[in-house]
């Protein structure tokens, strides 16, 4: 901003001081009939203009630098806060609100940063002009000095309605962004149930509300700019009229009158810049309220005063349900209510439950005055109450123990490292296939390929032209639902945690693929603790132990075959999958051929024979893939 101010002063200098040199050239050159005087003052003016033009490039560079610095610094802060808060943040604020702060609000801060430096330089130029006018005529100097504050004061009553309508536009835009993210995230499901038309109409309706709010805000913004233009023109006419009268009385020369006219024309620029600063300031105030509401969020987790290490290869016990996962076993949790098994998975990973919709950050349309303050206070209180509830829940005894050590007694980073929970909501980020499977660049080629094979995701590799360096769109939009799910599973398998918790890992794949995944996953995780929530007979067939949940408590446990024979409740839950038993046999037959690959005893083939990607190697500890 300092660089913008310094270079801005030099850029504004010809406009501020130029009329003075023009007036001197007229009086000492043209009126006096002196060619040398005209040439001297013309060369001085030309030099100033040339210097300002060259500095203008540097000014623009500083302007772009300051804009981008403010924009990306805000994005960085939002990203850091999102990482810090994790899964808790979407429960505190709507997703669209977070995205809007990171994108549109960050851009407004960049615009404000640019205009502040330019307005400071314009203020300097304003005082230069005032000084030059005062040195010639005190009345005209005082008129010039008072023009700026008077014009800003006249426009002030328009700023409050402008602020209110821009806040409404910002709120509706945030809701539109949230709706768009929901539609994109659930597009495949919406198509499956025929609901895309309903959501499309909702999006169109909200889009029109945003347009209407934008038009309303634009009207008031246009009114502010119109006032600025009108009174700047009146100032120009007034200053010229007074200058002409002084010339008629012999108090000003012709050159000085021309200088005054030049000053009046130039003064439109700094005055308009002041109006622009006010507008950007109002817009940034609207955005700042949302940004502060986001950045003031604090994670509920607090490290224990005395930490304990989680013992390796220990029994995991959940006190709420009575569930126990024995070390080295593959345990499948079956429940007629998917939310119960999903809640168990969240507790095993020490994730807070999502019990309510996030509190909106802005007011509804039409809420004004005292009611607006009351509603804003109520929402602030609700958000703080939710944050306090999360803190209390996160800091008390968790109720899940590993070898007798409650998860609340261990560092959260250790819990996340030792116990990995992967569910259907896990994100696929844009980037290469290698980054999707191995985001930390820790795997060898064999390990990365093995993860794809275990998840039966070789077709994802083959479908990308670049192999490991093939590009994936955000959320894996270019993949089918089954491919995306298998890619998420491959990433979880590649992480190789001590305890792997998978929530419905095969819900989007066909029976043949599910049979391959079940066999390969059981073999790959043999001897390590694995918990899967599913009612699929294909997964249950490979389970060391099956646990049935009823009313969120353990109702029965044993082997799949044993529970089928002894528990009618268990049979009722899994009977829907029993119709696929014939498909299961076919699936086992189909998986016989690649079974030696799944067990790591046979060669691995990704892509077609001779494909250049079959010669690639993932370097240990790097994100680069090079030809072998």
Secondary structure, 3 states (H helix, E strand, C coil): CHHHHHHHHHHHHHHHHHHHHHHHHHHHHHHCCCHHHHHHHHHHHHHHHHHHHHHHHHHHHHHHHHHHHHHHHHHHHHHHHHHHHHHHHHHHCCHHHHHHHHHHHHHHHHHHHHHHHHHHHHHHHHHHHHHHHHHHCHHHHHHHHHHHHHHHHHHHHHHHHHHHHHHHHHHHHHHHHHHHHHHHHCHHHHHHHCCHHHHHHHHHHHHHHHHHHHHHHHHHHHHHHHHHHHHHHHHHHHHHHHHHHHHHCCCCCHHHHHHHHHHHHHHHHHHHHHHHHHHHHHHHHHHHHHHHHHHCCCCCCCCCCCCCCCCCCCCEEECCCCEEECCCCEEEEEECCHHHHHHHHHHHCCCCCCCCCCCCCCCCCCCCHHHHHHHHHHHHHHHHHHHHHHHHHHHCCCCEEECCEEHHHCCHHHHHHHEEEECCCCCCCCEEHHHHHCCCCCCCHHHHHHHHHHCCCHHHHHHCCCHHHCEECHHHCCCCHHHHHHHHHHHHHHHCCCEEEEECCCCCCCHHHHHHHHHHHHHHCCCCEEEEECCCHHHHCCCCEEEEEECCEEEEEECHHHHHHHCHHHHHHHHHHHCCHHHHHHHHHHHHCCHHHHCCCCCCCCCCCCCHHHHEEECCCCCCEEEC
